[in-house]
Amino acid sequence: MSRSLITWLPAVLVWLTGNGLLGGCTPAPTPAMALANYDYHDVATRGHCAPATRPGAAGASDQQSTPEGVRYALRTPRNYRPESAHPLLVVYAPAGYSAAANERFTGLTAAATGRGFLVVYTAAQPPSLAGIRALAQLPAAVAARWCVAPKQIYATGHSDGGTATTAIAVLPALPHPFAAIAPSAAGFTAEDLRGYRCPQPVAVMVLHNAGDELFPGWGAQAARWWAQCNGCAVTATTRDPGGCLRYTQCPAGADTRYCEYPGDHRHWPATAAALLDFLQATPPRTVGPTQP
């Protein structure tokens, strides 16, 4: 499957959705969805937005949409300050998921808002390149309404969401706003990825479940491809405290890890703490988001 992403991506997304393999993901039974307060101790280092320039409300904003038609829900710290810049975490949805179901499934809200993140949960998009392009514009749409630190934008997502996260990072015709990505159960093999030019180095935490029956071993393959693209020492690895395989000698801002967990394709693999620790350990981008 070494076709270009332009021809391959729509076909694989249609195959996944049409066979009902993503829409059956089971939401986490006890997700942490409550908003948390944040101690704005680092407000001076994150930057500011001019007064009265970001009209987005504090708290939970549901039923939102971008000019391209992407439906999403946004969560801020409970004590959100509209003039203080915040890191932004975009959580792309599995197929068939609403934004609310995506939030329940990943369970990131309480932990992320407690660390000062704005969290965006998308609803599933139609399986097409137009849908991927629309998802890629989401960070800019959010930053127009809420105060976002432009060099601290991150993305994750499961199954279709992991595939979208990867596609946005590798497609050259899209903006590349992310300082770090954490695709989960993404539909890319090493052979698929070898057909594309390496993007600008980016921190990557590949999440995959050991019992993933749909994409067996694909996460480990993808992680190795990212390590090569990022200029890491592919044959030299260590284990981080959480048990993730960590490639060594990666350049600054391009930490590359493979994290395998128990479970099958239908389960969100990572704990909120492990994911957020990785994102917060990534230095801000040295340049702002690239534009198409």
Residue frames relative to the residue before (quaternion, step in Angstrom):
aa qw qx qy qz dx dy dz
M 1.0000 0.0000 0.0000 0.0000 0.00 0.00 0.00
S 0.2671 0.7904 -0.5080 0.2143 3.57 0.80 0.96
R 0.2936 0.7480 -0.5376 0.2556 3.55 1.01 0.79
S 0.5984 -0.5340 0.4217 0.4229 3.56 -1.23 0.24
L 0.6243 -0.5536 0.3959 0.3834 3.53 -1.20 0.52
I 0.5621 0.6131 -0.3906 0.3944 3.57 1.09 -0.60
T 0.7559 0.3423 -0.2109 0.5167 3.63 0.96 -0.76
W 0.6924 0.5216 -0.2859 0.4084 3.57 1.02 -0.73
L 0.6619 0.5688 -0.3325 0.3576 3.57 0.80 -0.98
P 0.6730 0.4773 -0.3485 0.4448 3.66 0.69 -0.82
A 0.6523 0.5320 -0.3277 0.4292 3.58 0.96 -0.83
V 0.6959 0.4705 -0.2974 0.4538 3.59 0.83 -0.89
L 0.6517 0.5027 -0.3321 0.4608 3.60 0.99 -0.70
V 0.6301 0.5145 -0.3372 0.4738 3.58 0.98 -0.75
W 0.6414 0.5284 -0.3233 0.4526 3.60 0.97 -0.85
L 0.6813 0.4910 -0.2994 0.4529 3.57 0.86 -0.91
T 0.7009 0.4640 -0.2818 0.4626 3.56 0.83 -0.97
G 0.6786 0.5198 -0.3010 0.4228 3.57 0.88 -0.92
N 0.7100 0.4322 -0.2658 0.4883 3.57 1.10 -0.53
G 0.4848 -0.7138 0.4084 0.2978 3.57 1.27 0.24
L 0.4142 0.7543 -0.4361 0.2633 3.57 1.16 0.45
L 0.7206 0.4117 -0.2504 0.4984 3.55 1.20 -0.35
G 0.6479 0.5592 -0.3323 0.3963 3.57 0.94 -0.79
G 0.6683 0.5176 -0.3094 0.4356 3.60 1.18 -0.34
C 0.3264 0.7495 -0.5179 0.2519 3.60 1.19 0.23
T 0.3557 -0.7579 0.5127 0.1903 3.56 -0.90 0.94
P 0.4175 -0.7035 0.5061 0.2733 3.64 -0.69 1.00
A 0.5990 -0.5547 0.4290 0.3867 3.54 -1.17 0.57
P 0.5108 -0.6951 0.4048 0.3035 3.61 -0.81 0.90
T 0.7998 0.1222 -0.0622 0.5844 3.61 1.05 -0.68
P 0.0072 0.8364 -0.5479 0.0135 3.64 0.49 1.09
A 0.4046 -0.6909 0.5472 0.2440 3.54 -1.16 0.70
M 0.0344 0.8581 -0.5056 0.0830 3.56 0.06 1.33
A 0.5022 0.6617 -0.4337 0.3491 3.61 1.22 -0.06
L 0.4665 -0.6500 0.5192 0.3005 3.55 -1.11 0.71
A 0.2126 -0.7747 0.5851 0.1107 3.56 -1.11 0.72
N 0.4942 -0.6086 0.5187 0.3409 3.55 -1.24 0.41
Y 0.2178 -0.7602 0.5976 0.1327 3.53 -1.24 0.53
D 0.3691 -0.7016 0.5684 0.2201 3.55 -1.03 0.85
Y 0.2418 -0.8158 0.5116 0.1192 3.59 -0.27 1.26
H 0.1143 0.8316 -0.5286 0.1263 3.55 0.73 1.10
D 0.7541 0.3754 -0.1994 0.5007 3.60 1.12 -0.62
V 0.2452 0.8207 -0.4940 0.1493 3.57 1.22 0.39
A 0.6490 0.5408 -0.3329 0.4190 3.61 0.99 -0.74
T 0.7112 0.4638 -0.2689 0.4547 3.59 1.04 -0.69
R 0.6697 0.5194 -0.3038 0.4353 3.59 1.14 -0.44
G 0.5217 -0.6448 0.4196 0.3688 3.59 1.14 -0.37
H 0.3260 -0.7460 0.5607 0.1510 3.51 -1.37 0.17
C 0.2948 -0.6821 0.6280 0.2314 3.50 -1.41 0.21
A 0.5764 -0.5954 0.4258 0.3633 3.57 -1.05 0.69
P 0.5982 -0.5884 0.3931 0.3762 3.61 -0.99 0.71
A 0.8646 0.1366 -0.1302 0.4657 3.53 -1.19 0.80
T 0.5295 0.6366 -0.4161 0.3758 3.62 1.14 0.50
R 0.7334 0.3375 -0.2131 0.5503 3.61 1.23 -0.26
P 0.1791 -0.8529 0.4836 0.0807 3.60 -0.11 1.26
G 0.4323 0.7210 -0.4615 0.2835 3.62 1.20 -0.10
A 0.4597 -0.7165 0.4652 0.2428 3.55 -0.95 0.93
A 0.5197 -0.5934 0.5115 0.3409 3.54 -1.30 0.41
G 0.7372 0.4377 -0.3051 0.4146 3.54 -1.25 0.44
A 0.7332 -0.3774 0.3174 0.4682 3.55 -1.06 -0.82
S 0.0501 -0.7831 0.6198 -0.0100 3.58 -0.74 1.12
D 0.0798 -0.8198 0.5670 -0.0073 3.55 -0.34 1.28
Q 0.8092 0.3036 -0.1994 0.4618 3.55 -1.37 0.13
Q 0.3360 0.7251 -0.5193 0.3027 3.56 0.94 0.92
S 0.0240 -0.7934 0.6071 0.0385 3.58 -1.23 0.37
T 0.4308 -0.6854 0.5292 0.2542 3.53 -1.20 0.62
P 0.6710 -0.4706 0.3551 0.4496 3.63 -1.21 0.16
E 0.6731 0.4807 -0.2942 0.4788 3.61 1.18 -0.52
G 0.5988 -0.6199 0.3441 0.3724 3.59 1.25 0.07
V 0.4283 0.6777 -0.4862 0.3477 3.61 1.18 0.34
R 0.2554 -0.7653 0.5750 0.1359 3.57 -0.74 1.07
Y 0.0934 0.8084 -0.5717 0.1045 3.56 -0.91 0.91
A 0.2495 -0.7026 0.6376 0.1940 3.51 -1.43 0.20
L 0.1734 -0.7954 0.5753 0.0787 3.56 -0.99 0.84
R 0.1311 -0.7764 0.6143 0.0511 3.53 -1.10 0.84
T 0.1282 -0.7730 0.6185 0.0596 3.56 -0.96 0.94
P 0.6202 -0.4433 0.4321 0.4818 3.57 -1.24 0.00
R 0.6032 -0.5873 0.3921 0.3709 3.58 -1.07 0.67
N 0.7493 0.3336 -0.1881 0.5402 3.60 1.10 -0.71
Y 0.0636 0.8650 -0.4926 0.0720 3.58 1.17 0.76
R 0.1813 -0.7552 0.6235 0.0891 3.54 -1.04 0.93
P 0.3484 -0.7995 0.4478 0.1971 3.62 -0.36 1.17
E 0.6842 0.4540 -0.3007 0.4851 3.61 1.22 -0.16
S 0.6184 0.5170 -0.3480 0.4787 3.61 1.28 0.05
A 0.4246 -0.7154 0.4961 0.2485 3.58 -0.83 0.99
H 0.1485 -0.7998 0.5807 0.0311 3.55 -0.96 0.97
P 0.4858 -0.5907 0.5328 0.3622 3.59 -1.16 0.48
L 0.2511 -0.7723 0.5731 0.1095 3.54 -1.13 0.76
L 0.0959 -0.7731 0.6258 0.0390 3.56 -0.90 1.00
V 0.1528 -0.7778 0.6070 0.0568 3.57 -0.66 1.17
V 0.1207 -0.7894 0.6011 0.0303 3.57 -0.79 1.07
Y 0.1933 -0.8035 0.5570 0.0827 3.58 -0.30 1.29
A 0.4658 -0.7547 0.4189 0.1949 3.54 -0.96 0.99
P 0.5098 -0.5747 0.5327 0.3551 3.55 -1.27 0.40
A 0.6645 -0.5034 0.3660 0.4136 3.57 -1.22 0.40
G 0.8237 0.2546 -0.1977 0.4664 3.53 -1.05 0.85
Y 0.5923 0.6020 -0.3594 0.3970 3.60 1.23 -0.11
S 0.3723 -0.6564 0.6066 0.2503 3.52 -1.17 0.70
A 0.6637 -0.4701 0.3740 0.4457 3.56 -1.27 0.13
A 0.6504 0.5199 -0.3213 0.4511 3.59 0.98 -0.81
A 0.6571 0.4945 -0.3115 0.4761 3.60 0.98 -0.80
N 0.6093 0.5472 -0.3350 0.4659 3.58 1.09 -0.72
E 0.6508 0.5064 -0.3120 0.4720 3.59 0.99 -0.81
R 0.6631 0.4981 -0.3105 0.4645 3.59 0.91 -0.87
F 0.6590 0.5442 -0.3036 0.4211 3.55 0.97 -0.91
T 0.7698 0.3658 -0.1967 0.4846 3.59 0.83 -0.96
G 0.2173 -0.8400 0.4807 0.1269 3.60 1.14 -0.51
L 0.3791 0.7710 -0.4361 0.2676 3.58 1.01 0.79
T 0.4842 0.7411 -0.4111 0.2174 3.59 1.16 -0.50
A 0.7181 0.4592 -0.2878 0.4366 3.59 0.58 -1.09
A 0.6924 0.4785 -0.2901 0.4555 3.57 0.82 -0.96
A 0.6954 0.4860 -0.2880 0.4441 3.60 0.90 -0.90
T 0.6823 0.4592 -0.3105 0.4766 3.61 0.85 -0.83
G 0.6118 0.5499 -0.3485 0.4492 3.58 1.12 -0.56
R 0.6988 0.4047 -0.2616 0.5286 3.57 1.25 -0.38
G 0.6458 -0.5793 0.3086 0.3900 3.58 1.20 0.32
F 0.4720 0.6786 -0.4447 0.3449 3.60 1.22 0.20
L 0.2902 -0.6027 0.6937 0.2672 3.43 -1.47 0.30
V 0.1281 -0.7991 0.5854 0.0483 3.59 -0.88 0.92
V 0.1156 -0.7826 0.6106 0.0362 3.55 -0.86 1.04
Y 0.1162 -0.7688 0.6270 0.0482 3.55 -0.85 1.05
T 0.2297 -0.7814 0.5633 0.1391 3.58 -0.61 1.06
A 0.4053 -0.6004 0.6077 0.3255 3.47 -1.42 0.17
A 0.6354 -0.5375 0.3847 0.3992 3.57 -1.20 0.44
Q 0.2932 -0.7442 0.5798 0.1550 3.54 -1.09 0.81
P 0.6111 -0.5193 0.4214 0.4234 3.60 -1.18 0.35
P 0.4996 -0.6860 0.4414 0.2916 3.62 -0.97 0.79
S 0.4383 0.6644 -0.4855 0.3615 3.55 0.14 1.31
L 0.6198 -0.5235 0.4201 0.4066 3.53 -1.28 0.24
A 0.5875 0.5560 -0.3741 0.4535 3.58 1.10 -0.59
G 0.6438 0.5186 -0.3168 0.4650 3.57 1.04 -0.77
I 0.6401 0.5108 -0.3233 0.4742 3.59 0.99 -0.80
R 0.6447 0.5151 -0.3258 0.4615 3.59 0.94 -0.84
A 0.6460 0.5150 -0.3219 0.4625 3.57 0.99 -0.81
L 0.6480 0.5153 -0.3159 0.4636 3.59 0.98 -0.81
A 0.6339 0.5483 -0.3295 0.4347 3.58 1.05 -0.71
Q 0.6669 0.5011 -0.2969 0.4649 3.59 1.16 -0.54
L 0.4612 0.7291 -0.4264 0.2719 3.60 1.21 -0.29
P 0.6548 0.5132 -0.3594 0.4228 3.68 0.75 -0.81
A 0.6540 0.5054 -0.3244 0.4600 3.59 0.96 -0.77
A 0.6405 0.5236 -0.3263 0.4573 3.58 1.01 -0.77
V 0.6569 0.4972 -0.3088 0.4753 3.58 0.98 -0.81
A 0.6720 0.5145 -0.2986 0.4411 3.57 0.93 -0.90
A 0.6014 0.5510 -0.3653 0.4487 3.60 1.18 -0.34
R 0.7617 0.3621 -0.1891 0.5029 3.59 1.19 -0.46
W 0.7664 0.2116 -0.1338 0.5916 3.59 1.15 -0.56
C 0.5370 -0.6497 0.4367 0.3144 3.57 -1.14 0.60
V 0.0171 -0.8256 0.5576 -0.0845 3.55 -0.26 1.37
A 0.3844 -0.6697 0.5821 0.2547 3.57 -1.08 0.76
P 0.3622 -0.8048 0.4150 0.2210 3.63 -0.18 1.22
K 0.7075 0.4303 -0.2702 0.4912 3.60 1.15 -0.39
Q 0.6889 0.3995 -0.2713 0.5405 3.57 1.32 0.22
I 0.3283 0.7138 -0.5302 0.3190 3.54 0.65 1.22
Y 0.0652 -0.8169 0.5711 -0.0480 3.56 -0.78 1.09
A 0.1402 -0.7926 0.5883 0.0782 3.57 -1.22 0.44
T 0.0479 0.7442 -0.6660 0.0181 3.49 -1.26 0.65
G 0.1601 0.7736 -0.6049 0.1006 3.57 -1.29 0.02
H 0.3587 -0.7562 0.5219 0.1647 3.53 -1.18 0.67
S 0.8421 0.1044 -0.1038 0.5188 3.57 -1.10 0.81
D 0.7997 0.0759 -0.0284 0.5949 3.64 -0.36 -1.11
G 0.6442 0.5275 -0.3216 0.4510 3.58 1.05 -0.74
G 0.6524 0.4885 -0.3079 0.4908 3.58 1.06 -0.71
T 0.6201 0.5316 -0.3318 0.4720 3.56 1.09 -0.73
A 0.6577 0.4996 -0.3075 0.4726 3.59 0.96 -0.86
T 0.6201 0.5456 -0.3384 0.4508 3.59 0.98 -0.83
T 0.6809 0.4789 -0.2825 0.4767 3.57 0.91 -0.95
A 0.6608 0.5246 -0.3178 0.4325 3.58 0.86 -0.94
I 0.6524 0.5077 -0.3237 0.4602 3.60 0.91 -0.85
A 0.6743 0.5087 -0.2960 0.4460 3.58 1.03 -0.77
V 0.7726 0.3788 -0.2030 0.4674 3.63 1.03 -0.66
L 0.6014 0.5718 -0.3836 0.4054 3.62 1.08 -0.48
P 0.3942 -0.7625 0.4563 0.2344 3.61 -0.56 1.08
A 0.6757 0.5205 -0.3007 0.4267 3.61 1.09 -0.53
L 0.6465 0.5098 -0.3188 0.4697 3.60 1.27 0.10
P 0.5567 -0.5526 0.4688 0.4061 3.59 -1.20 0.33
H 0.2014 -0.7753 0.5906 0.0982 3.58 -1.05 0.76
P 0.0046 0.8776 -0.4789 0.0211 3.58 0.34 1.22
F 0.6163 0.6471 -0.3229 0.3115 3.57 1.21 -0.44
A 0.3640 -0.6998 0.5770 0.2117 3.54 -1.06 0.88
A 0.7846 -0.0211 0.0247 0.6192 3.59 1.18 -0.57
I 0.1263 -0.7717 0.6182 0.0800 3.54 -1.21 0.60
A 0.1060 -0.7782 0.6161 0.0602 3.55 -1.22 0.56
P 0.0348 -0.8284 0.5591 0.0000 3.61 0.36 1.19
S 0.1587 -0.7914 0.5877 0.0555 3.55 -0.98 0.93
A 0.8535 -0.0152 -0.0192 0.5205 3.57 -0.90 1.00
A 0.2136 0.8166 -0.5066 0.1757 3.57 1.01 0.84
G 0.4604 -0.7159 0.4715 0.2308 3.54 -1.14 0.71
F 0.4809 0.6318 -0.4599 0.3976 3.58 0.79 1.04
T 0.2114 -0.7375 0.6262 0.1388 3.56 -0.94 0.90
A 0.6686 -0.4608 0.3777 0.4449 3.56 -1.32 0.09
E 0.6331 0.5343 -0.3390 0.4459 3.58 0.99 -0.77
D 0.6174 0.5319 -0.3445 0.4662 3.58 0.99 -0.77
L 0.7276 0.4694 -0.2523 0.4319 3.54 0.75 -1.10
R 0.6106 0.5773 -0.3617 0.4037 3.60 1.06 -0.62
G 0.6146 0.5639 -0.3544 0.4228 3.58 1.20 -0.28
Y 0.7020 0.4589 -0.2545 0.4815 3.59 1.24 -0.16
R 0.5271 -0.6122 0.4886 0.3295 3.52 -1.17 0.64
C 0.5333 -0.6328 0.4503 0.3351 3.55 -1.00 0.82
P 0.3797 -0.7083 0.5398 0.2506 3.60 -0.93 0.81
Q 0.7047 -0.3762 0.3498 0.4895 3.54 -1.30 -0.10
P 0.5789 -0.6074 0.3942 0.3749 3.63 -0.88 0.83
V 0.0187 0.7817 -0.6191 0.0732 3.54 -1.01 0.93
A 0.5068 -0.6245 0.4863 0.3415 3.57 -1.07 0.63
V 0.0416 -0.8132 0.5792 -0.0387 3.56 -0.87 1.01
M 0.0478 -0.7473 0.6627 0.0105 3.52 -0.99 0.98
V 0.1493 -0.8065 0.5689 0.0595 3.58 -0.20 1.28
L 0.1518 -0.7917 0.5901 0.0434 3.56 -0.76 1.13
H 0.1494 0.7824 -0.5923 0.1210 3.58 -0.89 0.87
N 0.3656 -0.7209 0.5461 0.2198 3.54 -1.18 0.61
A 0.5620 -0.6439 0.4097 0.3189 3.55 -0.96 0.92
G 0.7551 0.3766 -0.2072 0.4950 3.58 1.07 -0.69
D 0.2832 0.7710 -0.5242 0.2249 3.58 1.16 0.49
E 0.2278 -0.8246 0.5082 0.0994 3.55 -0.32 1.28
L 0.6399 0.5288 -0.3283 0.4508 3.60 1.19 -0.36
F 0.8027 0.1327 -0.0315 0.5806 3.56 0.95 -0.93
P 0.0128 0.8509 -0.5251 0.0000 3.63 0.67 0.98
G 0.8491 0.1168 -0.1229 0.5003 3.54 -0.72 1.13
W 0.4648 0.7099 -0.4449 0.2864 3.61 1.18 -0.13
G 0.6243 0.5619 -0.3510 0.4138 3.59 1.00 -0.71
A 0.6585 0.5028 -0.3083 0.4674 3.57 0.93 -0.89
Q 0.6305 0.5265 -0.3293 0.4657 3.59 1.03 -0.77
A 0.6730 0.5014 -0.2976 0.4551 3.56 0.89 -0.95
A 0.6390 0.5376 -0.3324 0.4383 3.58 0.96 -0.84
R 0.6490 0.5068 -0.3216 0.4674 3.58 0.98 -0.80
W 0.6256 0.5245 -0.3415 0.4657 3.60 1.00 -0.76
W 0.6600 0.4990 -0.3132 0.4662 3.57 0.91 -0.87
A 0.6308 0.5348 -0.3403 0.4475 3.59 0.99 -0.79
Q 0.6469 0.5038 -0.3188 0.4755 3.59 0.99 -0.81
C 0.6706 0.4999 -0.3028 0.4568 3.58 0.88 -0.92
N 0.7055 0.4700 -0.2631 0.4605 3.56 0.98 -0.83
G 0.5011 -0.6821 0.4144 0.3343 3.60 1.24 -0.09
C 0.3733 0.7228 -0.4962 0.3032 3.58 1.14 0.58
A 0.5388 -0.5618 0.4950 0.3861 3.56 -1.33 0.12
V 0.2898 -0.8236 0.4592 0.1638 3.57 -0.01 1.30
T 0.7268 0.4331 -0.2489 0.4713 3.60 1.01 -0.72
A 0.6905 0.4163 -0.2778 0.5222 3.60 1.25 -0.03
T 0.0986 0.8036 -0.5743 0.1209 3.57 -0.52 1.21
T 0.1695 -0.7403 0.6381 0.1266 3.52 -1.34 0.37
R 0.4098 -0.6590 0.5504 0.3080 3.57 -1.31 -0.10
D 0.3416 -0.7244 0.5543 0.2267 3.57 -0.88 0.91
P 0.7259 -0.4502 0.2699 0.4445 3.64 -1.19 0.21
G 0.6863 0.4742 -0.2831 0.4733 3.60 1.16 -0.50
G 0.5942 -0.5990 0.3512 0.4059 3.59 1.28 0.03
C 0.4766 0.6701 -0.4479 0.3509 3.61 1.23 0.05
L 0.4654 -0.6409 0.5367 0.2910 3.54 -1.17 0.68
R 0.0758 -0.8188 0.5691 -0.0056 3.59 -0.63 1.12
Y 0.3339 -0.7367 0.5558 0.1918 3.55 -0.73 1.08
T 0.3505 -0.7656 0.5124 0.1686 3.55 -1.00 0.89
Q 0.8147 0.2968 -0.2300 0.4418 3.51 -1.43 0.27
C 0.3118 0.7303 -0.5392 0.2805 3.58 1.06 0.70
P 0.5289 -0.6190 0.4606 0.3536 3.60 -1.06 0.60
A 0.6743 -0.4873 0.3602 0.4220 3.55 -1.26 0.39
G 0.8149 0.2416 -0.1948 0.4896 3.55 -0.94 0.92
A 0.7138 0.4080 -0.2512 0.5108 3.60 1.26 0.09
D 0.1242 0.8009 -0.5651 0.1544 3.58 1.03 0.80
T 0.0627 -0.8159 0.5744 -0.0194 3.58 -0.79 1.03
R 0.0464 0.8152 -0.5694 0.0951 3.56 -0.71 1.15
Y 0.1924 -0.7319 0.6370 0.1468 3.50 -1.32 0.47
C 0.0705 -0.8128 0.5777 -0.0265 3.55 -0.61 1.22
E 0.0571 -0.8085 0.5854 -0.0168 3.55 -0.50 1.22
Y 0.1161 -0.8060 0.5804 -0.0025 3.52 -0.93 1.04
P 0.5880 -0.5354 0.4399 0.4172 3.61 -1.24 0.20
G 0.5834 0.5988 -0.4233 0.3491 3.57 -1.21 0.36
D 0.4435 -0.6755 0.5223 0.2724 3.52 -1.36 0.08
H 0.7920 -0.3483 0.2123 0.4543 3.56 -1.29 -0.16
R 0.6859 0.5334 -0.2824 0.4065 3.57 1.07 -0.67
H 0.6818 0.4885 -0.2826 0.4654 3.60 1.20 -0.01
W 0.4491 -0.6442 0.5527 0.2790 3.55 -1.11 0.81
P 0.3449 -0.8214 0.4162 0.1821 3.62 -0.51 1.10
A 0.7822 0.4221 -0.2042 0.4102 3.59 0.71 -1.04
T 0.4473 -0.6158 0.5571 0.3322 3.54 -1.26 0.38
A 0.6143 -0.5522 0.4062 0.3907 3.55 -1.17 0.53
A 0.6501 0.5368 -0.3287 0.4256 3.57 0.93 -0.87
A 0.6627 0.5077 -0.3178 0.4494 3.61 0.88 -0.88
L 0.6695 0.4961 -0.3010 0.4638 3.57 0.92 -0.88
L 0.7074 0.4634 -0.2753 0.4572 3.58 0.79 -0.98
D 0.5851 0.5590 -0.3709 0.4556 3.60 1.08 -0.63
F 0.6606 0.5049 -0.3077 0.4625 3.57 0.93 -0.89
L 0.6760 0.4944 -0.3071 0.4519 3.58 0.82 -0.93
Q 0.7071 0.4654 -0.2761 0.4551 3.58 0.86 -0.90
A 0.6275 0.5201 -0.3445 0.4659 3.61 1.18 -0.36
T 0.5806 0.5797 -0.3731 0.4333 3.58 1.26 -0.25
P 0.4081 -0.7065 0.5036 0.2841 3.63 -0.72 0.91
P 0.6106 -0.5419 0.4129 0.4038 3.59 -1.13 0.51
R 0.6051 -0.5460 0.4262 0.3925 3.54 -1.18 0.55
T 0.4673 -0.6822 0.4851 0.2845 3.57 -1.05 0.73
V 0.7472 0.1941 -0.1466 0.6185 3.56 1.30 -0.33
G 0.5872 -0.5713 0.4351 0.3735 3.54 -1.24 0.34
P 0.7369 -0.4047 0.2895 0.4576 3.58 -1.30 0.05
T 0.4098 -0.6843 0.5399 0.2689 3.56 -1.02 0.79
Q 0.2817 -0.7591 0.5664 0.1538 3.55 -1.15 0.57
P 0.5612 -0.6119 0.4270 0.3582 3.58 -1.10 0.63
